[in-house]
């Protein structure tokens, strides 16, 4: 059993405006999930996505699938 803890980070694109999320991708390999939380409330609730779903989301963002035209 692993006791690895999340290592939270914000995107380098966050302009410190307070509307940020943090992710802990270090747990993807060991647990198969990527926890996500609101950076303003680190002790609040977190959402855990399956690692493959998070990877698909990131790929979609990078590919422009969510751009507003």
PDB file of N, CA, C and O in Angstrom:
ATOM      1  N   UNK A   1       0.850  -1.182   0.000  1.00  0.00           N
ATOM      2  CA  UNK A   1       0.000   0.000   0.000  1.00  0.00           C
ATOM      3  C   UNK A   1       0.893   1.242   0.000  1.00  0.00           C
ATOM      4  O   UNK A   1       1.872   1.312   0.743  1.00  0.00           O
ATOM      5  N   UNK A   2       0.554   2.202  -0.823  1.00  0.00           N
ATOM      6  CA  UNK A   2       1.328   3.428  -0.905  1.00  0.00           C
ATOM      7  C   UNK A   2       0.731   4.514  -0.008  1.00  0.00           C
ATOM      8  O   UNK A   2      -0.483   4.582   0.184  1.00  0.00           O
ATOM      9  N   UNK A   3       1.590   5.342   0.525  1.00  0.00           N
ATOM     10  CA  UNK A   3       1.136   6.446   1.365  1.00  0.00           C
ATOM     11  C   UNK A   3       1.504   7.781   0.724  1.00  0.00           C
ATOM     12  O   UNK A   3       1.669   8.788   1.412  1.00  0.00           O
ATOM     13  N   UNK A   4       1.627   7.776  -0.576  1.00  0.00           N
ATOM     14  CA  UNK A   4       1.997   8.982  -1.298  1.00  0.00           C
ATOM     15  C   UNK A   4       0.930  10.063  -1.116  1.00  0.00           C
ATOM     16  O   UNK A   4      -0.267   9.783  -1.178  1.00  0.00           O
ATOM     17  N   UNK A   5       1.374  11.287  -0.894  1.00  0.00           N
ATOM     18  CA  UNK A   5       0.476  12.420  -0.699  1.00  0.00           C
ATOM     19  C   UNK A   5       0.437  13.274  -1.956  1.00  0.00           C
ATOM     20  O   UNK A   5       1.400  13.290  -2.724  1.00  0.00           O
ATOM     21  N   UNK A   6      -0.659  13.982  -2.175  1.00  0.00           N
ATOM     22  CA  UNK A   6      -0.728  14.854  -3.352  1.00  0.00           C
ATOM     23  C   UNK A   6       0.308  15.978  -3.280  1.00  0.00           C
ATOM     24  O   UNK A   6       0.518  16.581  -2.228  1.00  0.00           O
ATOM     25  N   UNK A   7       0.943  16.243  -4.410  1.00  0.00           N
ATOM     26  CA  UNK A   7       1.823  17.403  -4.551  1.00  0.00           C
ATOM     27  C   UNK A   7       1.079  18.393  -5.447  1.00  0.00           C
ATOM     28  O   UNK A   7       1.061  18.252  -6.670  1.00  0.00           O
ATOM     29  N   UNK A   8       0.480  19.374  -4.829  1.00  0.00           N
ATOM     30  CA  UNK A   8      -0.396  20.312  -5.522  1.00  0.00           C
ATOM     31  C   UNK A   8       0.407  21.349  -6.288  1.00  0.00           C
ATOM     32  O   UNK A   8       1.449  21.811  -5.823  1.00  0.00           O
ATOM     33  N   UNK A   9      -0.092  21.715  -7.479  1.00  0.00           N
ATOM     34  CA  UNK A   9       0.505  22.827  -8.210  1.00  0.00           C
ATOM     35  C   UNK A   9      -0.551  23.525  -9.046  1.00  0.00           C
ATOM     36  O   UNK A   9      -1.573  22.945  -9.412  1.00  0.00           O
ATOM     37  N   UNK A  10      -0.271  24.796  -9.338  1.00  0.00           N
ATOM     38  CA  UNK A  10      -1.122  25.614 -10.203  1.00  0.00           C
ATOM     39  C   UNK A  10      -0.429  25.757 -11.548  1.00  0.00           C
ATOM     40  O   UNK A  10       0.792  25.634 -11.643  1.00  0.00           O
ATOM     41  N   UNK A  11      -1.195  26.012 -12.561  1.00  0.00           N
ATOM     42  CA  UNK A  11      -0.653  26.248 -13.888  1.00  0.00           C
ATOM     43  C   UNK A  11       0.251  27.479 -13.880  1.00  0.00           C
ATOM     44  O   UNK A  11       0.010  28.443 -13.153  1.00  0.00           O
ATOM     45  N   UNK A  12       1.281  27.425 -14.692  1.00  0.00           N
ATOM     46  CA  UNK A  12       2.148  28.600 -14.826  1.00  0.00           C
ATOM     47  C   UNK A  12       1.409  29.744 -15.510  1.00  0.00           C
ATOM     48  O   UNK A  12       1.882  30.881 -15.494  1.00  0.00           O
ATOM     49  N   UNK A  13       0.254  29.457 -16.112  1.00  0.00           N
ATOM     50  CA  UNK A  13      -0.558  30.489 -16.753  1.00  0.00           C
ATOM     51  C   UNK A  13      -1.465  31.209 -15.757  1.00  0.00           C
ATOM     52  O   UNK A  13      -2.117  32.189 -16.115  1.00  0.00           O
ATOM     53  N   UNK A  14      -1.514  30.740 -14.526  1.00  0.00           N
ATOM     54  CA  UNK A  14      -2.323  31.407 -13.506  1.00  0.00           C
ATOM     55  C   UNK A  14      -1.704  32.769 -13.230  1.00  0.00           C
ATOM     56  O   UNK A  14      -0.516  32.868 -12.925  1.00  0.00           O
ATOM     57  N   UNK A  15      -2.498  33.798 -13.336  1.00  0.00           N
ATOM     58  CA  UNK A  15      -1.964  35.145 -13.139  1.00  0.00           C
ATOM     59  C   UNK A  15      -2.156  35.618 -11.703  1.00  0.00           C
ATOM     60  O   UNK A  15      -2.133  36.819 -11.432  1.00  0.00           O
ATOM     61  N   UNK A  16      -2.342  34.691 -10.802  1.00  0.00           N
ATOM     62  CA  UNK A  16      -2.522  34.995  -9.387  1.00  0.00           C
ATOM     63  C   UNK A  16      -3.729  35.890  -9.147  1.00  0.00           C
ATOM     64  O   UNK A  16      -3.735  36.706  -8.225  1.00  0.00           O
ATOM     65  N   UNK A  17      -4.752  35.731  -9.984  1.00  0.00           N
ATOM     66  CA  UNK A  17      -5.969  36.513  -9.819  1.00  0.00           C
ATOM     67  C   UNK A  17      -6.951  35.883  -8.855  1.00  0.00           C
ATOM     68  O   UNK A  17      -8.019  36.446  -8.613  1.00  0.00           O
ATOM     69  N   UNK A  18      -6.622  34.741  -8.304  1.00  0.00           N
ATOM     70  CA  UNK A  18      -7.481  34.112  -7.313  1.00  0.00           C
ATOM     71  C   UNK A  18      -8.468  33.105  -7.872  1.00  0.00           C
ATOM     72  O   UNK A  18      -9.121  32.407  -7.097  1.00  0.00           O
ATOM     73  N   UNK A  19      -8.601  33.003  -9.183  1.00  0.00           N
ATOM     74  CA  UNK A  19      -9.532  32.049  -9.783  1.00  0.00           C
ATOM     75  C   UNK A  19      -8.771  30.857 -10.336  1.00  0.00           C
ATOM     76  O   UNK A  19      -8.808  30.592 -11.537  1.00  0.00           O
ATOM     77  N   UNK A  20      -8.090  30.147  -9.470  1.00  0.00           N
ATOM     78  CA  UNK A  20      -7.215  29.066  -9.906  1.00  0.00           C
ATOM     79  C   UNK A  20      -7.654  27.724  -9.330  1.00  0.00           C
ATOM     80  O   UNK A  20      -8.298  27.649  -8.284  1.00  0.00           O
ATOM     81  N   UNK A  21      -7.290  26.698 -10.032  1.00  0.00           N
ATOM     82  CA  UNK A  21      -7.421  25.350  -9.504  1.00  0.00           C
ATOM     83  C   UNK A  21      -6.026  24.780  -9.367  1.00  0.00           C
ATOM     84  O   UNK A  21      -5.091  25.216 -10.039  1.00  0.00           O
ATOM     85  N   UNK A  22      -5.899  23.803  -8.493  1.00  0.00           N
ATOM     86  CA  UNK A  22      -4.641  23.094  -8.316  1.00  0.00           C
ATOM     87  C   UNK A  22      -4.882  21.626  -8.642  1.00  0.00           C
ATOM     88  O   UNK A  22      -5.965  21.093  -8.396  1.00  0.00           O
ATOM     89  N   UNK A  23      -3.879  20.989  -9.191  1.00  0.00           N
ATOM     90  CA  UNK A  23      -3.971  19.570  -9.499  1.00  0.00           C
ATOM     91  C   UNK A  23      -2.783  18.845  -8.873  1.00  0.00           C
ATOM     92  O   UNK A  23      -1.751  19.453  -8.589  1.00  0.00           O
ATOM     93  N   UNK A  24      -2.938  17.559  -8.664  1.00  0.00           N
ATOM     94  CA  UNK A  24      -1.873  16.719  -8.115  1.00  0.00           C
ATOM     95  C   UNK A  24      -1.683  15.525  -9.043  1.00  0.00           C
ATOM     96  O   UNK A  24      -2.156  14.423  -8.768  1.00  0.00           O
ATOM     97  N   UNK A  25      -0.986  15.764 -10.141  1.00  0.00           N
ATOM     98  CA  UNK A  25      -0.808  14.697 -11.138  1.00  0.00           C
ATOM     99  C   UNK A  25       0.147  13.601 -10.674  1.00  0.00           C
ATOM    100  O   UNK A  25       0.242  12.556 -11.319  1.00  0.00           O
ATOM    101  N   UNK A  26       0.849  13.820  -9.577  1.00  0.00           N
ATOM    102  CA  UNK A  26       1.772  12.798  -9.080  1.00  0.00           C
ATOM    103  C   UNK A  26       1.053  11.519  -8.643  1.00  0.00           C
ATOM    104  O   UNK A  26       1.692  10.479  -8.483  1.00  0.00           O
ATOM    105  N   UNK A  27      -0.254  11.580  -8.450  1.00  0.00           N
ATOM    106  CA  UNK A  27      -0.993  10.390  -8.017  1.00  0.00           C
ATOM    107  C   UNK A  27      -1.563   9.582  -9.184  1.00  0.00           C
ATOM    108  O   UNK A  27      -2.158   8.525  -8.973  1.00  0.00           O
ATOM    109  N   UNK A  28      -1.386  10.072 -10.410  1.00  0.00           N
ATOM    110  CA  UNK A  28      -1.966   9.391 -11.575  1.00  0.00           C
ATOM    111  C   UNK A  28      -1.434   7.973 -11.736  1.00  0.00           C
ATOM    112  O   UNK A  28      -2.212   7.047 -11.967  1.00  0.00           O
ATOM    113  N   UNK A  29      -0.139   7.789 -11.619  1.00  0.00           N
ATOM    114  CA  UNK A  29       0.435   6.453 -11.811  1.00  0.00           C
ATOM    115  C   UNK A  29       0.095   5.492 -10.675  1.00  0.00           C
ATOM    116  O   UNK A  29      -0.242   4.333 -10.919  1.00  0.00           O
ATOM    117  N   UNK A  30       0.183   5.970  -9.440  1.00  0.00           N
ATOM    118  CA  UNK A  30      -0.020   5.061  -8.309  1.00  0.00           C
ATOM    119  C   UNK A  30      -1.487   4.799  -7.979  1.00  0.00           C
ATOM    120  O   UNK A  30      -1.830   3.706  -7.527  1.00  0.00           O
ATOM    121  N   UNK A  31      -2.361   5.789  -8.199  1.00  0.00           N
ATOM    122  CA  UNK A  31      -3.768   5.630  -7.847  1.00  0.00           C
ATOM    123  C   UNK A  31      -4.707   5.649  -9.046  1.00  0.00           C
ATOM    124  O   UNK A  31      -5.866   5.250  -8.932  1.00  0.00           O
ATOM    125  N   UNK A  32      -4.218   6.109 -10.195  1.00  0.00           N
ATOM    126  CA  UNK A  32      -5.055   6.175 -11.390  1.00  0.00           C
ATOM    127  C   UNK A  32      -6.028   7.338 -11.378  1.00  0.00           C
ATOM    128  O   UNK A  32      -6.976   7.366 -12.163  1.00  0.00           O
ATOM    129  N   UNK A  33      -5.798   8.307 -10.483  1.00  0.00           N
ATOM    130  CA  UNK A  33      -6.667   9.474 -10.396  1.00  0.00           C
ATOM    131  C   UNK A  33      -5.840  10.751 -10.348  1.00  0.00           C
ATOM    132  O   UNK A  33      -4.656  10.733 -10.011  1.00  0.00           O
ATOM    133  N   UNK A  34      -6.489  11.861 -10.693  1.00  0.00           N
ATOM    134  CA  UNK A  34      -5.872  13.185 -10.589  1.00  0.00           C
ATOM    135  C   UNK A  34      -6.793  14.050  -9.737  1.00  0.00           C
ATOM    136  O   UNK A  34      -7.864  14.451 -10.194  1.00  0.00           O
ATOM    137  N   UNK A  35      -6.386  14.342  -8.504  1.00  0.00           N
ATOM    138  CA  UNK A  35      -7.189  15.208  -7.646  1.00  0.00           C
ATOM    139  C   UNK A  35      -7.102  16.665  -8.117  1.00  0.00           C
ATOM    140  O   UNK A  35      -6.054  17.115  -8.581  1.00  0.00           O
ATOM    141  N   UNK A  36      -8.215  17.392  -7.993  1.00  0.00           N
ATOM    142  CA  UNK A  36      -8.307  18.798  -8.370  1.00  0.00           C
ATOM    143  C   UNK A  36      -9.014  19.523  -7.231  1.00  0.00           C
ATOM    144  O   UNK A  36      -9.984  19.018  -6.665  1.00  0.00           O
ATOM    145  N   UNK A  37      -8.513  20.721  -6.900  1.00  0.00           N
ATOM    146  CA  UNK A  37      -9.154  21.500  -5.833  1.00  0.00           C
ATOM    147  C   UNK A  37      -9.078  22.990  -6.148  1.00  0.00           C
ATOM    148  O   UNK A  37      -8.299  23.417  -7.000  1.00  0.00           O
ATOM    149  N   UNK A  38      -9.890  23.768  -5.456  1.00  0.00           N
ATOM    150  CA  UNK A  38      -9.893  25.220  -5.561  1.00  0.00           C
ATOM    151  C   UNK A  38      -8.718  25.747  -4.751  1.00  0.00           C
ATOM    152  O   UNK A  38      -8.583  25.429  -3.570  1.00  0.00           O
ATOM    153  N   UNK A  39      -7.873  26.544  -5.375  1.00  0.00           N
ATOM    154  CA  UNK A  39      -6.684  27.035  -4.676  1.00  0.00           C
ATOM    155  C   UNK A  39      -7.021  27.997  -3.543  1.00  0.00           C
ATOM    156  O   UNK A  39      -6.220  28.168  -2.623  1.00  0.00           O
ATOM    157  N   UNK A  40      -8.187  28.624  -3.594  1.00  0.00           N
ATOM    158  CA  UNK A  40      -8.590  29.541  -2.525  1.00  0.00           C
ATOM    159  C   UNK A  40      -9.041  28.799  -1.273  1.00  0.00           C
ATOM    160  O   UNK A  40      -9.038  29.365  -0.180  1.00  0.00           O
ATOM    161  N   UNK A  41      -9.429  27.533  -1.428  1.00  0.00           N
ATOM    162  CA  UNK A  41      -9.927  26.746  -0.304  1.00  0.00           C
ATOM    163  C   UNK A  41      -9.234  25.381  -0.286  1.00  0.00           C
ATOM    164  O   UNK A  41      -9.867  24.361  -0.554  1.00  0.00           O
ATOM    165  N   UNK A  42      -7.941  25.361   0.027  1.00  0.00           N
ATOM    166  CA  UNK A  42      -7.203  24.099  -0.038  1.00  0.00           C
ATOM    167  C   UNK A  42      -7.703  23.010   0.911  1.00  0.00           C
ATOM    168  O   UNK A  42      -7.470  21.826   0.669  1.00  0.00           O
ATOM    169  N   UNK A  43      -8.381  23.397   1.981  1.00  0.00           N
ATOM    170  CA  UNK A  43      -8.900  22.376   2.898  1.00  0.00           C
ATOM    171  C   UNK A  43     -10.331  21.988   2.546  1.00  0.00           C
ATOM    172  O   UNK A  43     -10.940  21.162   3.227  1.00  0.00           O
ATOM    173  N   UNK A  44     -10.863  22.579   1.490  1.00  0.00           N
ATOM    174  CA  UNK A  44     -12.233  22.287   1.069  1.00  0.00           C
ATOM    175  C   UNK A  44     -12.305  21.003   0.256  1.00  0.00           C
ATOM    176  O   UNK A  44     -11.358  20.217   0.239  1.00  0.00           O
ATOM    177  N   UNK A  45     -13.419  20.794  -0.411  1.00  0.00           N
ATOM    178  CA  UNK A  45     -13.599  19.561  -1.174  1.00  0.00           C
ATOM    179  C   UNK A  45     -12.668  19.489  -2.375  1.00  0.00           C
ATOM    180  O   UNK A  45     -12.201  20.508  -2.885  1.00  0.00           O
ATOM    181  N   UNK A  46     -12.416  18.284  -2.807  1.00  0.00           N
ATOM    182  CA  UNK A  46     -11.622  18.088  -4.014  1.00  0.00           C
ATOM    183  C   UNK A  46     -12.332  17.090  -4.906  1.00  0.00           C
ATOM    184  O   UNK A  46     -13.110  16.256  -4.445  1.00  0.00           O
ATOM    185  N   UNK A  47     -12.052  17.194  -6.162  1.00  0.00           N
ATOM    186  CA  UNK A  47     -12.627  16.328  -7.170  1.00  0.00           C
ATOM    187  C   UNK A  47     -11.516  15.423  -7.677  1.00  0.00           C
ATOM    188  O   UNK A  47     -10.434  15.909  -8.008  1.00  0.00           O
ATOM    189  N   UNK A  48     -11.755  14.127  -7.745  1.00  0.00           N
ATOM    190  CA  UNK A  48     -10.763  13.208  -8.287  1.00  0.00           C
ATOM    191  C   UNK A  48     -11.267  12.650  -9.608  1.00  0.00           C
ATOM    192  O   UNK A  48     -12.305  11.992  -9.668  1.00  0.00           O
ATOM    193  N   UNK A  49     -10.517  12.924 -10.658  1.00  0.00           N
ATOM    194  CA  UNK A  49     -10.864  12.429 -11.986  1.00  0.00           C
ATOM    195  C   UNK A  49     -10.018  11.224 -12.335  1.00  0.00           C
ATOM    196  O   UNK A  49      -8.862  11.144 -11.921  1.00  0.00           O
ATOM    197  N   UNK A  50     -10.573  10.274 -13.094  1.00  0.00           N
ATOM    198  CA  UNK A  50      -9.730   9.200 -13.606  1.00  0.00           C
ATOM    199  C   UNK A  50      -8.608   9.818 -14.443  1.00  0.00           C
ATOM    200  O   UNK A  50      -8.839  10.773 -15.184  1.00  0.00           O
ATOM    201  N   UNK A  51      -7.406   9.280 -14.328  1.00  0.00           N
ATOM    202  CA  UNK A  51      -6.247   9.848 -15.006  1.00  0.00           C
ATOM    203  C   UNK A  51      -6.459   9.961 -16.512  1.00  0.00           C
ATOM    204  O   UNK A  51      -6.035  10.948 -17.115  1.00  0.00           O
ATOM    205  N   UNK A  52      -7.103   8.977 -17.133  1.00  0.00           N
ATOM    206  CA  UNK A  52      -7.308   9.045 -18.578  1.00  0.00           C
ATOM    207  C   UNK A  52      -8.302  10.145 -18.951  1.00  0.00           C
ATOM    208  O   UNK A  52      -8.162  10.760 -20.008  1.00  0.00           O
ATOM    209  N   UNK A  53      -9.294  10.403 -18.116  1.00  0.00           N
ATOM    210  CA  UNK A  53     -10.243  11.483 -18.371  1.00  0.00           C
ATOM    211  C   UNK A  53      -9.557  12.841 -18.236  1.00  0.00           C
ATOM    212  O   UNK A  53      -9.814  13.748 -19.028  1.00  0.00           O
ATOM    213  N   UNK A  54      -8.687  12.982 -17.239  1.00  0.00           N
ATOM    214  CA  UNK A  54      -7.953  14.232 -17.075  1.00  0.00           C
ATOM    215  C   UNK A  54      -7.021  14.455 -18.266  1.00  0.00           C
ATOM    216  O   UNK A  54      -6.915  15.574 -18.766  1.00  0.00           O
ATOM    217  N   UNK A  55      -6.350  13.405 -18.721  1.00  0.00           N
ATOM    218  CA  UNK A  55      -5.459  13.517 -19.882  1.00  0.00           C
ATOM    219  C   UNK A  55      -6.242  13.932 -21.133  1.00  0.00           C
ATOM    220  O   UNK A  55      -5.763  14.745 -21.923  1.00  0.00           O
ATOM    221  N   UNK A  56      -7.435  13.380 -21.311  1.00  0.00           N
ATOM    222  CA  UNK A  56      -8.270  13.747 -22.455  1.00  0.00           C
ATOM    223  C   UNK A  56      -8.707  15.210 -22.356  1.00  0.00           C
ATOM    224  O   UNK A  56      -8.749  15.910 -23.368  1.00  0.00           O
ATOM    225  N   UNK A  57      -9.030  15.673 -21.156  1.00  0.00           N
ATOM    226  CA  UNK A  57      -9.404  17.069 -20.952  1.00  0.00           C
ATOM    227  C   UNK A  57      -8.241  17.994 -21.303  1.00  0.00           C
ATOM    228  O   UNK A  57      -8.422  18.967 -22.034  1.00  0.00           O
ATOM    229  N   UNK A  58      -7.062  17.700 -20.793  1.00  0.00           N
ATOM    230  CA  UNK A  58      -5.889  18.533 -21.082  1.00  0.00           C
ATOM    231  C   UNK A  58      -5.601  18.543 -22.579  1.00  0.00           C
ATOM    232  O   UNK A  58      -5.284  19.592 -23.141  1.00  0.00           O
ATOM    233  N   UNK A  59      -5.708  17.397 -23.222  1.00  0.00           N
ATOM    234  CA  UNK A  59      -5.500  17.318 -24.667  1.00  0.00           C
ATOM    235  C   UNK A  59      -6.513  18.184 -25.408  1.00  0.00           C
ATOM    236  O   UNK A  59      -6.159  18.868 -26.368  1.00  0.00           O
ATOM    237  N   UNK A  60      -7.769  18.161 -24.969  1.00  0.00           N
ATOM    238  CA  UNK A  60      -8.800  18.987 -25.582  1.00  0.00           C
ATOM    239  C   UNK A  60      -8.540  20.468 -25.409  1.00  0.00           C
ATOM    240  O   UNK A  60      -8.762  21.254 -26.330  1.00  0.00           O
ATOM    241  N   UNK A  61      -8.071  20.856 -24.232  1.00  0.00           N
ATOM    242  CA  UNK A  61      -7.745  22.262 -23.987  1.00  0.00           C
ATOM    243  C   UNK A  61      -6.607  22.695 -24.902  1.00  0.00           C
ATOM    244  O   UNK A  61      -6.683  23.741 -25.545  1.00  0.00           O
ATOM    245  N   UNK A  62      -5.555  21.890 -24.956  1.00  0.00           N
ATOM    246  CA  UNK A  62      -4.411  22.220 -25.805  1.00  0.00           C
ATOM    247  C   UNK A  62      -4.790  22.252 -27.279  1.00  0.00           C
ATOM    248  O   UNK A  62      -4.233  23.035 -28.048  1.00  0.00           O
ATOM    249  N   UNK A  63      -5.732  21.410 -27.675  1.00  0.00           N
ATOM    250  CA  UNK A  63      -6.151  21.334 -29.062  1.00  0.00           C
ATOM    251  C   UNK A  63      -7.209  22.356 -29.461  1.00  0.00           C
ATOM    252  O   UNK A  63      -7.597  22.424 -30.627  1.00  0.00           O
ATOM    253  N   UNK A  64      -7.675  23.149 -28.504  1.00  0.00           N
ATOM    254  CA  UNK A  64      -8.629  24.196 -28.812  1.00  0.00           C
ATOM    255  C   UNK A  64     -10.082  23.766 -28.801  1.00  0.00           C
ATOM    256  O   UNK A  64     -10.948  24.519 -29.247  1.00  0.00           O
ATOM    257  N   UNK A  65     -10.368  22.582 -28.308  1.00  0.00           N
ATOM    258  CA  UNK A  65     -11.743  22.077 -28.293  1.00  0.00           C
ATOM    259  C   UNK A  65     -12.696  22.930 -27.462  1.00  0.00           C
ATOM    260  O   UNK A  65     -13.908  22.888 -27.674  1.00  0.00           O
ATOM    261  N   UNK A  66     -12.166  23.696 -26.527  1.00  0.00           N
ATOM    262  CA  UNK A  66     -13.031  24.479 -25.640  1.00  0.00           C
ATOM    263  C   UNK A  66     -12.936  25.970 -25.915  1.00  0.00           C
ATOM    264  O   UNK A  66     -13.463  26.774 -25.146  1.00  0.00           O
ATOM    265  N   UNK A  67     -12.274  26.352 -26.996  1.00  0.00           N
ATOM    266  CA  UNK A  67     -12.139  27.768 -27.333  1.00  0.00           C
ATOM    267  C   UNK A  67     -13.509  28.360 -27.667  1.00  0.00           C
ATOM    268  O   UNK A  67     -14.352  27.706 -28.281  1.00  0.00           O
ATOM    269  N   UNK A  68     -13.706  29.580 -27.262  1.00  0.00           N
ATOM    270  CA  UNK A  68     -14.932  30.301 -27.595  1.00  0.00           C
ATOM    271  C   UNK A  68     -14.664  31.077 -28.868  1.00  0.00           C
ATOM    272  O   UNK A  68     -13.720  31.863 -28.944  1.00  0.00           O
ATOM    273  N   UNK A  69     -15.497  30.850 -29.859  1.00  0.00           N
ATOM    274  CA  UNK A  69     -15.288  31.496 -31.153  1.00  0.00           C
ATOM    275  C   UNK A  69     -16.199  32.686 -31.303  1.00  0.00           C
ATOM    276  O   UNK A  69     -16.169  33.361 -32.332  1.00  0.00           O
TER     277      UNK A  69
END
